């Protein structure tokens, strides 16, 4: 297949995943983010790239957000929010259980929120990208979980945009929270 055809198919796969996300679950996610004292996020592998990007944007918007296991991440407890992106491994299960025992609110964004990790959560968002190849997932021509990783990145960027609009977040203030050690050649786009 040529580049244009692959691009068309991959964009369509992402559209299908995003179209199947429940808007009530989106509203709950934003509500929980807004009321959390701190937000701690965890994901593994390539899914972790989506999670890191979302954590960065939460910081830029002024939220007290951290990545689980980073050396500067504080203890988690009552009033805090753990967001787990994927919710499919024993490692994630342990983090969810420990966070729950500490009194944190648990949110799981996953293609299978019906699993044991999702059942431990206070709320879930089904992001139905391919993982196991089950009928409940959006099937992909891409290898392994690529569509889930891509759509999770897009999903969290859309959530960022919704939070910016809902809370009237000043983009200039976001720019000022971004690192200034990169030595940009000119300012970010507004």
VENVEN-V284153 format. One record per residue. N is the residue number from 0. PSI is psi in degrees with one decimal (* if undefined). OMEGA is omega in whole degrees, -180 to 180 (* if undefined). NEAR is the number of other ideal C-beta (glycine too) atoms within 8 Angstrom. Layout:
n = (N;N)
psi = (PSI;PSI)
omega = (OMEGA;OMEGA)
near = (NEAR;NEAR)
//
This chain:
n = (0;1;2;3;4;5;6;7;8;9;10;11;12;13;14;15;16;17;18;19;20;21;22;23;24;25;26;27;28;29;30;31;32;33;34;35;36;37;38;39;40;41;42;43;44;45;46;47;48;49;50;51;52;53;54;55;56;57;58;59;60;61;62;63;64;65;66;67;68;69;70;71;72;73;74;75;76;77;78;79;80;81;82;83;84;85;86;87;88;89;90;91;92;93;94;95;96;97;98;99;100;101;102;103;104;105;106;107;108;109;110;111;112;113;114;115;116;117;118;119;120;121;122;123;124;125;126;127;128;129;130;131;132;133;134;135;136;137;138;139;140;141;142;143;144;145;146;147;148;149;150;151;152;153;154;155;156;157;158;159;160;161;162;163;164;165;166;167;168;169;170;171;172;173;174;175;176;177;178;179;180;181;182;183;184;185;186;187;188;189)
psi = (147.7;170.9;-50.0;-43.3;-43.8;-42.6;-44.4;-46.7;-42.0;-40.9;-39.0;-39.6;-45.6;-40.1;-42.4;-43.5;-50.8;-34.1;-25.2;3.1;133.0;123.2;-28.2;-37.5;-36.4;-47.0;-42.1;-42.0;-48.5;-41.4;-45.1;-37.6;-46.0;-32.3;-4.7;141.3;-55.7;156.3;123.8;134.2;145.9;137.5;162.0;158.5;-140.7;-28.6;-31.1;-27.4;-42.4;-45.2;-42.7;-40.4;-40.9;-40.6;-42.9;-45.5;-37.4;-44.0;-46.2;-33.9;-6.6;7.0;152.6;86.4;144.4;160.9;125.2;135.5;-6.0;150.2;-22.4;2.5;125.7;173.8;154.9;146.5;-159.5;133.2;-11.6;161.7;127.7;125.3;121.2;120.2;104.9;-60.3;47.1;3.4;162.1;-33.3;-46.9;-37.7;-45.8;-44.4;-43.5;-46.2;-46.2;-39.1;-40.7;-45.3;-31.6;-6.8;6.2;156.1;138.1;126.5;132.3;124.1;113.0;153.0;-15.4;69.6;-8.5;-8.7;-179.9;-38.2;-46.8;-34.4;-26.5;-18.9;154.8;-28.5;158.1;159.2;120.8;117.9;96.8;42.4;155.8;131.0;-63.3;-15.8;17.0;156.7;-24.3;-11.0;155.5;117.2;145.2;148.4;-12.3;155.5;147.5;-123.6;20.5;-44.9;-36.9;-44.1;-44.3;-48.8;-29.8;-39.8;-47.3;-43.3;-48.9;-29.5;-36.5;-41.8;-41.9;-48.3;-39.3;-39.8;-41.8;-47.1;-47.4;-42.7;9.1;49.5;130.5;118.8;-35.0;-37.8;-35.4;-43.7;-39.8;-22.6;-12.2;149.1;144.0;15.9;9.0;-23.1;51.1;142.4;-27.6;166.6;157.0;157.6;149.9;*)
omega = (179;-176;-176;-180;178;179;179;-179;-178;176;178;177;180;178;180;179;-176;179;-177;179;-177;-177;175;178;176;180;180;178;-180;178;-179;176;-177;-175;-177;172;172;177;177;-175;178;171;-177;172;-180;175;178;176;176;-179;-180;178;180;177;179;-180;175;177;-180;180;176;178;177;-171;-177;175;180;179;171;-175;-180;-178;-180;174;-179;-180;-178;-180;179;-179;170;173;178;179;174;175;-174;-174;176;177;179;178;-180;180;179;180;-180;178;178;178;-180;176;180;170;-176;173;-179;176;-166;172;-178;179;178;-178;-175;179;178;179;177;-175;173;175;180;169;177;174;-164;175;-178;174;178;-175;179;179;-180;-178;172;-179;-176;172;-177;-177;170;-176;-174;-178;177;180;179;-176;176;177;178;-180;-178;174;176;177;177;180;179;178;178;-179;-177;-175;178;-178;-179;-179;178;177;176;179;-178;177;178;179;177;-178;-180;-177;-179;180;173;-175;174;172;180;*)
near = (4;5;5;6;8;9;8;8;10;12;8;8;14;12;8;9;16;11;6;8;13;7;6;6;12;12;8;10;13;12;8;13;13;8;5;12;5;11;14;16;16;14;12;9;5;8;14;10;9;14;16;9;11;15;13;8;11;13;10;9;13;7;9;6;10;13;11;10;5;7;3;5;9;6;4;10;8;6;7;16;13;16;13;18;16;14;16;10;7;5;7;15;11;8;12;16;9;8;13;10;6;11;8;14;10;14;15;15;14;17;15;13;11;5;10;6;14;13;7;10;14;6;12;12;16;12;13;10;16;14;11;7;6;8;3;6;13;12;5;9;5;10;3;4;10;11;15;16;13;12;15;16;11;10;14;14;11;9;13;12;8;10;13;11;7;7;8;5;10;6;8;7;9;12;9;6;9;8;4;4;4;5;4;6;3;3;4;6;2;4)
//
